[in-house]
Amino acid sequence: MFVITGATGNVGGELVRLLAAAGEQVTAVSRRPAPLPDGVRHSAGDLGDPASLKGAFDGAGALFLLVAGHEPHAVLEAARAGGIRRVVLLSSQGAGTRPGLYGHPAAFEQAVRESGLEWTILRPGDFASNALAWAEPIRAHRTAAAPFADVALPVIDPADIAEVASVVLREDGHAGRTYVLTGPQPVSPRERAAAIGAALGTEVRFVEQSREEARAQMLTFMPEQAVEGTLTILGTPTEEERQVSPDVERLLGRAPRTFASWAARNIAAFR
Ligand SMILES: NC(=O)c1ccc[n+]([C@@H]2O[C@H](COP(=O)([O-])OP(=O)(O)OC[C@H]3O[C@@H](n4cnc5c(N)ncnc54)[C@H](OP(=O)(O)O)[C@@H]3O)[C@@H](O)[C@H]2O)c1
């Protein structure tokens, strides 16, 4: 049985669907309930309150762990006590490229390595689904605003992260590995807005924000340290952060999905 945290999010939601469709038993953990596939058990729990997760692990063998809360050792201890033997951590590429700015995922990585469990770490770059921040302004006035208009990054489709997680959770041979997950080519914010426009069949106007404008907006839904780290990667990516990683293709046996494919599959959000 698999315990999936972040189970109602972009990655976790797709992972729960994939595992359930493969006939696996799944416990989906989130703080709030949400619609789940038939047969999936929901367990309300908060990663910020490890005691609230206790019942979630009973009878399970593998855990998909999100970076949330500040007590990864306690969460992993509760998992081990509940019978979990394998953990797959959804970290961030920044934990590898900029551990000083990405202290939160870096601390979770360290805890996972020290847990005594069989571990695998996934380090995705920027998600294609971050473009959902444009859903409302594109619906309302066909406009998308972002900083660093022409800085291209190989954004990853969350559905590919979920597929990789499903493979790594179910297959042997990934213990002690860290995988960097990216899309198939760098795409700039301006090009992402154009791809959504193409999928809509109408032009989407792109407005370049200053770093300060973007920072103020991001602070309304992200912690300050995460905002600084994200803006630094988006504005001045390192060579490694611009590069396409071979790991998705190696693990899935096919190229990662393009941003245009993500836009086409999620276009209802922008109509
Ligand atoms: N977006 C990016 O570009 C990016 C890049 C690299 C890594 N990441 C990592 O990927 C993670 C997942 O992204 P996503 O887009 O799938 O997330 P998302 O769509 O925002 O969903 C987050 C999920 O986690 C649950 N959750 C949040 N806080 C929780 C807590 N304290 N305890 C238990 N469950 C909690 C949410 O449900 P409830 O709110 O109901 O609990 C929801 O199911 C991010 O959190 C981040 O660490 C993101």
The ligand as a Gaussian input file, in Angstrom:
#p B3LYP/6-31G(d) Opt

LIG

0 1
 N        5.732000      24.758000      -8.243000
 C        7.020000      24.574000      -8.542000
 O        7.561000      25.151000      -9.497000
 C        7.834000      23.587000      -7.710000
 C        9.146000      23.371000      -8.065000
 C        9.908000      22.430000      -7.343000
 C        9.315000      21.748000      -6.274000
 N        8.012000      22.002000      -5.940000
 C        7.442000      21.242000      -4.799000
 O        6.343000      20.465000      -5.250000
 C        5.355000      20.458000      -4.233000
 C        4.008000      20.005000      -4.794000
 O        3.603000      20.888000      -5.791000
 P        2.107000      20.834000      -6.348000
 O        2.026000      21.839000      -7.439000
 O        1.686000      19.420000      -6.595000
 O        1.340000      21.382000      -5.043000
 P       -0.133000      21.949000      -4.924000
 O       -0.900000      21.714000      -6.185000
 O       -0.048000      23.304000      -4.335000
 O       -0.739000      20.959000      -3.808000
 C       -0.203000      20.831000      -2.520000
 C       -0.762000      19.553000      -1.896000
 O       -0.170000      19.338000      -0.612000
 C       -1.157000      19.353000       0.415000
 N       -0.528000      20.012000       1.560000
 C        0.003000      21.260000       1.601000
 N        0.492000      21.518000       2.826000
 C        0.292000      20.392000       3.569000
 C        0.560000      20.039000       4.921000
 N        1.132000      20.901000       5.781000
 N        0.205000      18.805000       5.339000
 C       -0.394000      17.919000       4.509000
 N       -0.682000      18.199000       3.217000
 C       -0.367000      19.426000       2.773000
 C       -2.338000      20.130000      -0.206000
 O       -3.577000      19.781000       0.362000
 P       -4.151000      20.587000       1.661000
 O       -3.893000      22.060000       1.408000
 O       -5.597000      20.203000       1.734000
 O       -3.375000      20.047000       2.811000
 C       -2.258000      19.576000      -1.641000
 O       -2.746000      18.259000      -1.688000
 C        5.425000      21.880000      -3.678000
 O        4.858000      21.929000      -2.380000
 C        6.922000      22.153000      -3.675000
 O        7.475000      21.695000      -2.441000
 C        7.265000      22.880000      -6.633000

